[in-house]
Amino acid sequence: MVLKIRLARFGKRNKPFYNIVVAQARSARNSKPLEVLGTYDPVPKPAPFGEGKPFKDIKLDTSRAKYWLGVGAQPSEPAWRLLSMIGLLEPRYNVQKMQQTEMAQRGAAQSEEAVAALEGR
Amino acid sequence: MFRWLNGPGNVFRQPLPGSTNYLNAYDRSGNLLRARDSPKGRNSEGEAEEKDEDKEKDVDEGETNDLEVNVETATVKSKKAQRPSPKAMMDGVPLPKETAEDLMPFPMNRQFRSQAVLSEELKNAIYERVVVQGKSVRNVSAALGVEMRRVGAVVRLKAVEKGWETKGKPLATPYSKAVLSMLPQTPYIPNDPQVHESINDLPVHRATTLQLFHPVSESRHFTRRDAGQAFQRDLKPAEDRIPHTELYQMEKWRYEGMQRDERIQRMREQNEKDIQAKKEKEERRREKEKMEVTRVDHGRSVFRFQDVRVDERVGEDGRGRAGVGARYGIPHQDRKKGQIKIPTKVE
């Protein structure tokens, strides 16, 4: 059966907290997994002393994560996003989103050109 | 009723500024007792004070001097020598300070006396010394005669206040002023800090509350250390359990006949060492964090990845609470009776 690297929701109502787990794909979300790889707290905490961006804490056993990826475990989409952040996986690109950003960039470039042309006159 | 209205009641229509204005401070016809007794009382008090101070000088000369060095301020004088606040003036003559009799808010309850609170200037001074000048809480506590826990609390609350100010949140300053004007306060005099409270009280250890008969041979040299151990094997002696052990140490050096300069020098060195150790510890913590934590900037927030070992700290059966992640098959205790949820850490 397929092994998945996925998030299991713990915590309270309005206070999510996830375990990053390796589990059989067809087992229930919060059932006992094969292995816990770490945790993910999705609620951003304010930066200490108000300096910089708020942060989210993730604990991850990278060596175990590498092992499970190596034997063919398939990360779910949120898990993929997290693992790709530290370079365990290639980031997955959202085609629609990329198109949007490209359009936006193109638009910005065109407007710049137009402005330059106007100034040239 | 008219007696009240024309007596004390009349006084309270325009309360005396800078005074607690408790009922006990006035007689039945509304005269301020300490203003009435002041000429005579002040003289006798003054004499007594002088005598006291002389005595203290004889005994504590060295100590006060040491304190001065340790905490880098002028001598800490006793509360008795506190001058009347300049605010409490009547007909241009400064009123004497409120006596303990005047500080009873409830006339029927003679046991209850108002205790002085920290004045705003003193709080600012504490914050300034700890946060801006970077002095240790211990040092500031000894210098200003304020308990260490209170120093910590003042710093935290002041930090909150400053945070609110930067955010533009409104402060209830008029309210605070009104309340403070009605309470006895410990003023802040930069060159002459007043003792706010006793800072070096020995906390009562549970093991020492039992009455203990511990027969010891007469020839044995039985010290405080032994006394502590008699109560409990690992109980430290009183001098190691007081909050300000360094004050004890200084007194001990003096008793051993060490010269003043040498004492000062040693205390300074120790202070330096403490500060250095603290810095190094902080540095090591930072290094460790740098090694373990990877920061990834991702749009609105920063993701902090900490590399952990999941098989660590889980115990023999893999069900230990200290392990990484929410545990399986172990119910939460947080809805149980008697669970304390007060945060123990402020960031």
Chai-1 contact restraints between the chains, C-beta under 6 A:
chainA,res_idxA,chainB,res_idxB,connection_type,confidence,min_distance_angstrom,max_distance_angstrom,comment,restraint_id
A,F10,B,A326,contact,1.0,0.0,6.0,A-B,restraint_1
A,N19,B,G325,contact,1.0,0.0,6.0,A-B,restraint_2
A,N19,B,A326,contact,1.0,0.0,6.0,A-B,restraint_3
A,K32,B,Y328,contact,1.0,0.0,6.0,A-B,restraint_4
A,V36,B,V310,contact,1.0,0.0,6.0,A-B,restraint_5
A,V36,B,G325,contact,1.0,0.0,6.0,A-B,restraint_6
A,T39,B,G325,contact,1.0,0.0,6.0,A-B,restraint_7
A,P44,B,S301,contact,1.0,0.0,6.0,A-B,restraint_8
A,P48,B,E347,contact,1.0,0.0,6.0,A-B,restraint_9
A,K53,B,S301,contact,1.0,0.0,6.0,A-B,restraint_10
A,K53,B,V302,contact,1.0,0.0,6.0,A-B,restraint_11
A,P54,B,S301,contact,1.0,0.0,6.0,A-B,restraint_12
A,F55,B,S301,contact,1.0,0.0,6.0,A-B,restraint_13
A,F55,B,V302,contact,1.0,0.0,6.0,A-B,restraint_14
A,F55,B,R304,contact,1.0,0.0,6.0,A-B,restraint_15
A,K56,B,S301,contact,1.0,0.0,6.0,A-B,restraint_16
A,K56,B,F303,contact,1.0,0.0,6.0,A-B,restraint_17
A,D57,B,R304,contact,1.0,0.0,6.0,A-B,restraint_18
A,I58,B,F303,contact,1.0,0.0,6.0,A-B,restraint_19
A,I58,B,F305,contact,1.0,0.0,6.0,A-B,restraint_20
A,K59,B,Q306,contact,1.0,0.0,6.0,A-B,restraint_21
A,K59,B,V308,contact,1.0,0.0,6.0,A-B,restraint_22
A,K59,B,V324,contact,1.0,0.0,6.0,A-B,restraint_23
A,L60,B,F305,contact,1.0,0.0,6.0,A-B,restraint_24
A,D61,B,V308,contact,1.0,0.0,6.0,A-B,restraint_25
A,D61,B,R309,contact,1.0,0.0,6.0,A-B,restraint_26
A,D61,B,V310,contact,1.0,0.0,6.0,A-B,restraint_27
A,T62,B,D307,contact,1.0,0.0,6.0,A-B,restraint_28
A,M85,B,V296,contact,1.0,0.0,6.0,A-B,restraint_29
A,M85,B,F303,contact,1.0,0.0,6.0,A-B,restraint_30
A,I86,B,T294,contact,1.0,0.0,6.0,A-B,restraint_31
A,I86,B,F305,contact,1.0,0.0,6.0,A-B,restraint_32
